[in-house]
Amino acid sequence: MIKNILHTLFAKIITSVIGLLTIVLVSQYLGAIGKGEQSIFLFNIVLLLLISTLVGNTTLIYLTPRHKFSDIFFPSFIWTVACLGILFIAFWLLNIPIITYPKQLFLITLMAAFSETNTNILIGKERIKQSNILKLISSTASILYIIILIFLNQFTSITDYINSLLIGYFLSLVCGIYLLRYEYKELQFNRFFNLNMFKTLFSLGFIKQLGNLSQQLNARMSFYLIALYSSSQALGVFSNGISITESTLLFSSSLALVQYSRLSNSKDEGYSKLITLLLTKANILLSFLALLILSLLPESFYTFVFGAEFSQVKQIIQLLFLGVLLLNATTTFTQYFASKGNFHIATIASTIGLIPTLVLGLLLIPRYGIAGAAISTTLSYTIIFLIEYYYFRKYSNAKLKDLIPKKEDFNYFITLIKTIKK
């Protein structure tokens, strides 16, 4: 298990580094306006991907060992193609301003959806290293294409970035089909539409995907509001600030693998509470230190890294400090509930958190711009934390003071990591 966890952590670190490098290059060469256009395009992909994989998301990991490849692939395929086809026609007819480059947007999402399906099936078959490699292919190919264009002095517009995504996701899709080539060869077309399996995938995936959709909207609804009430330049600055702060989630998301695997195989409620509190405190401590460093770095550092137009990045990081800190802590509560099969709690919290994002966003962004967006996002994350903490306290009887890190927690944490090697 430890090898798979370390391999997954390594893959996440590489992906994060590539993502950060992409942010830097887009900011430096396309400026704040280009970065804003890139942010809204990328977020549109994320939202469309969440909708188009409602049937066929991570529930495939659970179903893959239990069902034939044809039975789980075809319902996912049908939903993705039909869903994106209908949405493309709807957006084309409505001509929504924030849906930019619609043809490329839907083509990239289509390839990304099938790549995600392949990835989840690989994980379901316990081919973890191959799934991690598949995740790395798209981002690696994309950044290499951008770097080549920069050397040729040809990276000059958002269309160049979009082309890099097209290449990356195409290679990822081809590689995924190759890794699952034996499964694809054995596709049984007489099982093209399995209504019972479609219902199963839909029922299992809906609540989970609704939670993911709410969580993404909490983090990125401000993008749309900034685009509507401010400018692409302001959006570029805000997106860099929120991306930098959210990079601190890397540690908490990696710890989630440890926590979920431990708690899912334990019936000892006392042990589950202990592990959750321990990892929550680890998240709080490490994310606090990381956010503190990011907040104390001078403005000149961010203008050096991103460009002269990004001087407000430091202010955004400071305004998001508390919210992202609490979001890191919330990660462990979410895994605690998931290990008990209570997926709806995180969904409820994220959905309620949308209210301040939307209401305060409409009130603050037109008046205060990106500072107002940061404030509304922080309040949203705070509300999500309070709701999940309420339920965690209800189930475990934990006190708020139990979340404060203590000296002896370090030894407990080291012991926990060592037990995973067994």
C-alpha positions as CSV (number, residue, x, y, z in Angstrom):
1,M,0.0,0.0,0.0
2,I,2.7,2.4,1.0
3,K,4.3,2.2,-2.5
4,N,1.0,3.1,-4.2
5,I,0.5,6.0,-1.8
6,L,4.0,7.3,-2.4
7,H,3.6,6.9,-6.1
8,T,0.3,8.7,-6.0
9,L,1.8,11.5,-3.9
10,F,4.7,11.8,-6.3
11,A,2.4,12.0,-9.2
12,K,0.4,14.7,-7.5
13,I,3.5,16.7,-6.7
14,I,4.6,16.5,-10.3
15,T,1.2,17.6,-11.5
16,S,1.1,20.5,-9.1
17,V,4.6,21.6,-10.2
18,I,3.5,21.5,-13.9
19,G,0.3,23.4,-13.0
20,L,2.3,26.1,-11.2
21,L,4.7,26.3,-14.1
22,T,1.8,26.7,-16.5
23,I,0.4,29.5,-14.4
24,V,3.7,31.3,-14.4
25,L,4.3,30.9,-18.2
26,V,0.7,32.0,-19.1
27,S,0.9,35.0,-16.7
28,Q,4.4,36.1,-18.0
29,Y,3.7,35.7,-21.7
30,L,-0.1,36.4,-22.0
31,G,-0.4,38.9,-19.1
32,A,-3.3,39.3,-16.6
33,I,-5.9,39.4,-19.4
34,G,-4.7,36.2,-21.0
35,K,-4.5,34.6,-17.6
36,G,-8.1,35.6,-16.9
37,E,-9.2,34.1,-20.3
38,Q,-7.3,30.9,-19.5
39,S,-8.9,30.6,-16.0
40,I,-12.5,30.9,-17.2
41,F,-11.8,28.5,-20.1
42,L,-10.3,25.9,-17.7
43,F,-13.1,26.3,-15.2
44,N,-15.7,25.7,-17.9
45,I,-13.9,22.4,-18.7
46,V,-14.1,21.4,-15.0
47,L,-17.8,22.1,-14.7
48,L,-18.6,20.4,-18.0
49,L,-16.5,17.4,-16.9
50,L,-18.3,17.1,-13.7
51,I,-21.7,17.1,-15.5
52,S,-20.6,14.8,-18.3
53,T,-19.1,12.2,-15.9
54,L,-22.1,12.1,-13.6
55,V,-22.5,8.6,-14.9
56,G,-19.0,7.2,-14.8
57,N,-17.0,9.1,-12.2
58,T,-15.1,7.5,-9.3
59,T,-17.9,5.1,-8.7
60,L,-16.4,3.1,-11.6
61,I,-13.5,2.3,-9.1
62,Y,-16.0,0.4,-7.0
63,L,-17.9,-1.2,-9.8
64,T,-15.0,-2.3,-12.0
65,P,-14.0,-5.4,-9.9
66,R,-17.7,-6.5,-9.7
67,H,-18.9,-6.1,-13.3
68,K,-17.8,-6.7,-16.9
69,F,-16.1,-3.9,-18.8
70,S,-18.9,-3.6,-21.3
71,D,-21.5,-3.1,-18.7
72,I,-19.8,-0.1,-17.0
73,F,-18.2,1.4,-20.1
74,F,-21.2,1.8,-22.4
75,P,-23.5,3.6,-19.9
76,S,-20.7,6.1,-19.2
77,F,-20.0,6.5,-22.9
78,I,-23.7,7.1,-23.8
79,W,-24.1,9.7,-20.9
80,T,-21.0,11.6,-21.8
81,V,-21.7,11.9,-25.5
82,A,-25.4,12.7,-25.1
83,C,-24.8,15.2,-22.3
84,L,-22.1,17.1,-24.0
85,G,-24.0,17.1,-27.3
86,I,-27.1,18.6,-25.7
87,L,-25.1,21.2,-23.7
88,F,-23.1,22.2,-26.8
89,I,-26.3,22.9,-28.8
90,A,-27.8,24.7,-25.8
91,F,-24.8,27.0,-25.3
92,W,-24.4,27.6,-29.1
93,L,-28.1,28.7,-29.3
94,L,-27.9,30.8,-26.2
95,N,-24.6,32.4,-27.1
96,I,-23.4,32.8,-23.5
97,P,-20.5,35.3,-23.2
98,I,-18.6,33.3,-20.6
99,I,-18.6,30.2,-22.8
100,T,-15.5,31.0,-24.9
101,Y,-14.2,28.9,-27.8
102,P,-17.1,26.4,-27.6
103,K,-15.9,23.9,-30.2
104,Q,-12.5,23.4,-28.6
105,L,-14.1,23.5,-25.1
106,F,-16.5,20.6,-25.8
107,L,-13.9,18.6,-27.7
108,I,-11.4,18.9,-24.9
109,T,-14.1,18.0,-22.3
110,L,-15.1,14.9,-24.4
111,M,-11.5,13.6,-24.5
112,A,-11.0,14.5,-20.8
113,A,-14.2,12.6,-19.8
114,F,-13.1,9.4,-21.6
115,S,-9.6,9.8,-20.1
116,E,-11.1,10.0,-16.7
117,T,-13.2,6.9,-17.3
118,N,-10.1,5.0,-18.3
119,T,-8.2,6.3,-15.2
120,N,-11.0,5.2,-12.8
121,I,-11.2,1.7,-14.4
122,L,-7.4,1.3,-14.1
123,I,-7.7,2.2,-10.4
124,G,-10.6,-0.2,-10.0
125,K,-8.3,-2.9,-11.4
126,E,-5.6,-1.8,-8.9
127,R,-3.3,-0.6,-11.6
128,I,-2.4,2.5,-9.6
129,K,0.9,3.3,-11.2
130,Q,-0.6,3.2,-14.7
131,S,-3.5,5.4,-13.6
132,N,-1.0,7.9,-12.2
133,I,1.0,7.9,-15.4
134,L,-2.2,8.5,-17.4
135,K,-3.0,11.5,-15.3
136,L,0.5,12.9,-15.9
137,I,0.4,12.6,-19.7
138,S,-2.0,15.4,-20.5
139,S,-0.4,18.0,-18.3
140,T,3.2,17.0,-19.3
141,A,2.4,17.1,-23.0
142,S,0.6,20.4,-22.6
143,I,3.5,22.1,-20.8
144,L,6.0,20.8,-23.3
145,Y,4.0,22.2,-26.2
146,I,3.9,25.6,-24.4
147,I,7.6,25.6,-23.8
148,I,8.4,24.7,-27.4
149,L,6.2,27.6,-28.5
150,I,8.0,30.0,-26.1
151,F,11.4,29.0,-27.5
152,L,10.0,29.7,-31.0
153,N,8.5,33.0,-29.8
154,Q,5.0,31.7,-30.9
155,F,3.2,31.6,-27.5
156,T,1.2,34.8,-28.0
157,S,-2.5,34.1,-27.4
158,I,-5.0,32.0,-25.5
159,T,-5.6,29.8,-28.6
160,D,-2.0,28.5,-28.2
161,Y,-2.8,27.4,-24.6
162,I,-6.1,25.8,-25.9
163,N,-4.1,23.9,-28.5
164,S,-1.8,22.6,-25.8
165,L,-4.8,21.2,-24.0
166,L,-6.1,19.5,-27.2
167,I,-2.7,17.8,-27.7
168,G,-2.4,16.8,-24.0
169,Y,-5.9,15.2,-23.7
170,F,-5.7,13.5,-27.1
171,L,-2.4,11.8,-26.0
172,S,-3.9,10.9,-22.7
173,L,-7.0,9.4,-24.3
174,V,-4.9,7.3,-26.8
175,C,-2.6,6.1,-24.0
176,G,-5.6,5.1,-21.8
177,I,-7.2,3.1,-24.7
178,Y,-3.8,1.4,-25.2
179,L,-3.5,0.5,-21.5
180,L,-7.0,-1.0,-21.6
181,R,-6.6,-2.4,-25.1
182,Y,-7.6,-6.0,-24.1
183,E,-10.7,-4.7,-22.4
184,Y,-11.7,-2.6,-25.4
185,K,-11.1,-5.6,-27.7
186,E,-13.6,-7.6,-25.7
187,L,-16.4,-5.0,-25.8
188,Q,-19.7,-6.7,-26.3
189,F,-21.9,-4.4,-28.4
190,N,-25.0,-6.5,-27.7
191,R,-24.7,-5.0,-24.1
192,F,-24.6,-1.5,-25.5
193,F,-27.4,-0.2,-23.2
194,N,-27.8,-1.8,-19.8
195,L,-30.6,0.1,-18.1
196,N,-30.0,-1.5,-14.7
197,M,-26.3,-0.6,-14.8
198,F,-27.2,2.9,-15.9
199,K,-29.5,3.3,-12.9
200,T,-26.8,2.0,-10.6
201,L,-24.1,4.3,-11.9
202,F,-26.5,7.3,-11.8
203,S,-27.7,6.6,-8.3
204,L,-24.1,6.0,-6.9
205,G,-22.6,9.0,-8.8
206,F,-25.2,11.6,-8.4
207,I,-24.8,12.5,-4.8
208,K,-21.0,12.4,-4.9
209,Q,-20.8,14.4,-8.1
210,L,-23.3,16.9,-6.8
211,G,-20.9,17.5,-3.8
212,N,-18.0,17.9,-6.2
213,L,-19.9,20.3,-8.3
214,S,-20.9,22.4,-5.3
215,Q,-17.3,22.4,-4.1
216,Q,-16.0,23.6,-7.4
217,L,-18.7,26.3,-7.6
218,N,-17.7,27.5,-4.1
219,A,-14.1,27.9,-5.2
220,R,-14.8,29.2,-8.7
221,M,-18.2,30.9,-8.8
222,S,-16.4,34.1,-8.2
223,F,-14.6,33.6,-11.6
224,Y,-17.9,34.1,-13.4
225,L,-18.9,37.1,-11.3
226,I,-15.5,38.8,-11.7
227,A,-15.7,38.2,-15.5
228,L,-19.2,39.7,-15.6
229,Y,-18.7,42.7,-13.2
230,S,-15.0,43.4,-13.5
231,S,-12.5,42.4,-16.1
232,S,-10.4,39.5,-17.5
233,Q,-7.3,41.2,-16.0
234,A,-8.8,41.2,-12.5
235,L,-9.8,37.6,-13.0
236,G,-6.2,36.7,-14.0
237,V,-4.9,38.2,-10.7
238,F,-7.6,36.5,-8.6
239,S,-7.1,33.1,-10.2
240,N,-3.4,33.2,-9.5
241,G,-4.0,34.1,-5.8
242,I,-6.5,31.3,-5.3
243,S,-4.4,28.8,-7.2
244,I,-1.3,29.6,-5.0
245,T,-3.3,29.3,-1.7
246,E,-5.0,26.0,-2.8
247,S,-1.6,24.5,-3.5
248,T,-1.5,23.9,0.2
249,L,-4.3,21.4,-0.2
250,L,-1.7,19.0,-1.7
251,F,-0.7,17.6,1.7
252,S,-4.2,17.3,3.0
253,S,-5.4,15.5,-0.1
254,S,-2.5,13.1,0.1
255,L,-3.2,12.4,3.8
256,A,-6.8,11.7,2.8
257,L,-5.6,8.5,1.1
258,V,-4.0,7.3,4.4
259,Q,-7.1,8.2,6.4
260,Y,-9.7,6.7,4.1
261,S,-7.8,3.4,3.8
262,R,-7.4,3.2,7.6
263,L,-10.9,4.1,8.5
264,S,-12.6,2.1,5.9
265,N,-11.1,-1.0,7.4
266,S,-11.7,-0.2,11.0
267,K,-14.9,-0.7,13.1
268,D,-13.3,1.0,16.2
269,E,-15.0,4.3,16.6
270,G,-12.4,5.5,19.1
271,Y,-9.6,4.7,16.7
272,S,-11.4,6.5,13.8
273,K,-11.9,9.6,16.0
274,L,-8.2,9.5,17.1
275,I,-6.9,9.2,13.5
276,T,-9.2,12.0,12.2
277,L,-8.2,14.4,15.0
278,L,-4.5,13.6,14.5
279,L,-4.6,14.2,10.7
280,T,-6.8,17.3,11.2
281,K,-4.2,18.8,13.4
282,A,-1.4,17.8,11.0
283,N,-3.3,19.5,8.2
284,I,-3.9,22.7,10.3
285,L,-0.3,23.0,11.4
286,L,1.3,22.4,8.0
287,S,-1.1,24.4,6.0
288,F,-0.9,27.3,8.5
289,L,2.9,27.3,8.1
290,A,2.6,27.2,4.3
291,L,0.0,29.9,4.1
292,L,2.0,32.1,6.5
293,I,5.0,31.9,4.3
294,L,2.9,32.7,1.2
295,S,1.4,35.7,3.1
296,L,4.7,37.1,4.2
297,L,6.4,37.0,0.8
298,P,6.8,40.6,-0.6
299,E,4.7,41.8,-3.5
300,S,7.9,42.1,-5.5
301,F,8.2,38.3,-5.3
302,Y,4.8,37.8,-7.0
303,T,5.4,40.5,-9.6
304,F,8.8,38.8,-10.4
305,V,7.2,35.4,-10.8
306,F,4.0,36.4,-12.6
307,G,4.6,39.9,-14.0
308,A,4.0,43.5,-13.1
309,E,0.2,43.2,-13.4
310,F,0.0,40.7,-10.5
311,S,0.9,42.9,-7.5
312,Q,-2.4,42.2,-5.8
313,V,-1.8,38.5,-5.6
314,K,-0.4,38.9,-2.1
315,Q,-3.5,40.7,-0.9
316,I,-5.7,37.9,-2.3
317,I,-3.6,35.2,-0.5
318,Q,-4.0,37.1,2.8
319,L,-7.7,37.4,2.4
320,L,-8.0,33.7,1.6
321,F,-5.7,32.6,4.4
322,L,-8.4,31.7,7.0
323,G,-10.8,30.1,4.5
324,V,-8.2,27.8,2.9
325,L,-6.8,26.9,6.3
326,L,-10.3,25.7,7.4
327,L,-10.7,24.0,4.0
328,N,-7.6,21.9,4.7
329,A,-9.1,20.9,8.1
330,T,-12.4,20.1,6.5
331,T,-10.7,17.5,4.2
332,T,-10.3,15.1,7.1
333,F,-13.9,15.4,8.3
334,T,-15.0,14.6,4.7
335,Q,-13.0,11.4,4.7
336,Y,-14.3,10.5,8.2
337,F,-17.9,10.7,6.9
338,A,-17.0,8.9,3.6
339,S,-15.5,5.9,5.5
340,K,-18.9,5.5,7.1
341,G,-20.8,5.9,3.8
342,N,-22.1,9.3,4.7
343,F,-21.3,11.1,1.5
344,H,-24.3,13.4,1.8
345,I,-22.9,15.5,4.7
346,A,-20.1,16.9,2.5
347,T,-22.6,17.6,-0.3
348,I,-25.0,19.4,2.1
349,A,-22.1,21.5,3.5
350,S,-20.8,22.4,0.0
351,T,-24.3,23.3,-1.2
352,I,-25.0,25.6,1.7
353,G,-21.6,27.1,1.2
354,L,-22.8,28.3,-2.2
355,I,-25.2,30.8,-0.6
356,P,-22.5,33.2,0.7
357,T,-20.5,32.7,-2.5
358,L,-23.4,33.8,-4.6
359,V,-25.1,36.4,-2.4
360,L,-21.9,38.1,-1.1
361,G,-20.3,37.8,-4.5
362,L,-23.1,39.7,-6.1
363,L,-22.9,42.3,-3.3
364,L,-19.1,42.7,-2.9
365,I,-17.6,42.0,-6.3
366,P,-19.2,44.8,-8.2
367,R,-18.1,47.2,-5.4
368,Y,-14.7,45.8,-4.2
369,G,-13.6,43.7,-7.1
370,I,-11.3,40.8,-6.5
371,A,-11.0,41.7,-2.7
372,G,-14.7,41.2,-2.4
373,A,-14.4,37.8,-4.3
374,A,-11.8,36.7,-1.8
375,I,-13.9,37.7,1.2
376,S,-17.0,35.8,-0.1
377,T,-14.9,32.7,-0.8
378,T,-13.3,32.7,2.7
379,L,-16.7,33.0,4.3
380,S,-18.0,30.1,2.1
381,Y,-15.1,27.9,3.2
382,T,-15.7,28.9,6.8
383,I,-19.3,27.9,6.7
384,I,-18.4,24.5,5.1
385,F,-15.9,23.9,7.9
386,L,-18.5,24.8,10.6
387,I,-21.1,22.5,9.1
388,E,-18.8,19.5,8.8
389,Y,-17.3,20.1,12.2
390,Y,-20.8,20.2,13.7
391,Y,-21.5,16.7,12.3
392,F,-18.1,15.4,13.3
393,R,-18.6,16.6,16.8
394,K,-22.1,15.1,16.8
395,Y,-20.7,11.6,15.8
396,S,-17.4,11.7,17.8
397,N,-18.1,14.1,20.7
398,A,-14.9,15.9,19.9
399,K,-14.3,19.4,21.3
400,L,-13.0,22.4,19.5
401,K,-9.9,22.4,21.7
402,D,-9.1,18.8,20.4
403,L,-8.2,20.4,17.1
404,I,-5.3,22.3,18.6
405,P,-1.9,20.5,17.8
406,K,0.0,19.3,20.8
407,K,3.6,18.1,21.2
408,E,2.8,14.4,21.7
409,D,0.8,14.4,18.4
410,F,4.0,14.2,16.4
411,N,4.9,10.8,17.8
412,Y,1.4,9.5,17.2
413,F,1.6,10.7,13.6
414,I,5.0,9.0,12.9
415,T,3.6,5.7,14.4
416,L,0.5,5.9,12.1
417,I,2.7,6.3,9.0
418,K,4.8,3.4,10.1
419,T,1.8,1.1,10.5
420,I,0.8,1.7,6.8
421,K,4.0,-0.1,5.7
422,K,2.7,-3.3,7.3
